[in-house]
Amino acid sequence: MSDKPKLLFFISEDWYYWSHRRPLALAAHEAGYDVVLVTRVGGLQARIEADGIRVVPFAISRGGMNPLRDVGMLARLIAVYRRERPTLVHQVAIKPVIFGSIAARIVGVAHVVNALGGLGFSFTSCSWRGRILRVLVRLLLKAALSRGLLVLQNADDAALLCGERIVDRARIRIVRGSGVDLDRFRPAAVPPTGPPVVMLAARMLWDKGVGEFVAAAGRLRKRGCAARFVLVGGRDDENPQSIDASTLARWQQDGIVEWWGHRDDMPAIYALATIACLPSYREGMPKSLLEAAACGLAVVTTDVPGCREVVRQGENGLLVPAQDAPALAHAIGELLADPARRRQFAAASRAMAEREFGEASVVAQFLAIYSEFAGPRNNSAAT
């Protein structure tokens, strides 16, 4: 048996681990942890294990609550935690936080770090389904967060959860996002040519503001705007806010927007953009905006938690109210008509990314949080 402290990540999807948590896992591995990833495998297992991170395939549904299905999932998770006996678990997103915390308590895992990248559908939806789910999720979160530490990405989420007495402020640590690779994401060597490109990079979800983006694009086209409006990102059928493929196809056929789907070459994609846009309803700390800022783009986004952490009004972009397509169209049109201001915002975006959002800083903050519990110099096993 290894005498290294074992760090177990529980993350719903391997693609999320790869895009958001891989640098942290590699740094922890380098720092002396035995790192294990429990996740639903979607094709990345070989690439992850090539890094020296062992993968435990685990089926989990992110969509909603189903008592029979979730009890079975919890039983399987308890078995995994009991077999792995981690020193420390790091659980990411609402469902892993809730069920992982139950499993950790039952098995006796001593050290728990929970992380919420955002508060998701159950906190943002005004539908009857969202309201019912919100009551249940809040009760379960309160129980899950009664021990260990909770890592949030912005002060607004901390204030909300503390205000509703879901978690004590002393248990919260704030780490602003998952960081951005400043060497990989950097301003294009050659500015793009042709019509300006306004780009929304995100999963195709209604609460990312995709509908408002399309409506704003339609308004600007009616005014004779020659810009291209581009959606970059795949669909997410497990999310209740997912936009159906027929709607995306219709928008494209009508010539309102272009949908480029999921892309793995995002630095090259951002190099084609003139303006980055994310009209989201609420975020933790949107990685797409961090990447856009690092690529030196002017940004238009909503004045909501998470988004306003990356964009400061009049400094590196423009903020508009959420769910307000006319205001969004006005802001985009204003920047399209002012190349000098775009260049000013672009330079400020890159400077901000370098100053505040570098990947190395985020990794160091998480390693410091781990060391509050257990590290390579404190090899106490889970009880």
Helices and strands as residue ranges (DSSP letters): E 6-13, H 14-16, I 17-21, H 22-31, E 34-40, H 45-50, E 54-57, H 67-84, E 88-92, H 94-107, E 111-116, H 120-124, H 128-144, E 149-152, H 155-163, G 169-171, E 172-174, E 197-201, G 206-208, H 210-222, E 228-232, H 245-253, E 258-259, H 266-270, E 275-278, H 287-294, E 298-302, H 307-310, E 317-320, H 325-336, H 339-356, H 359-373
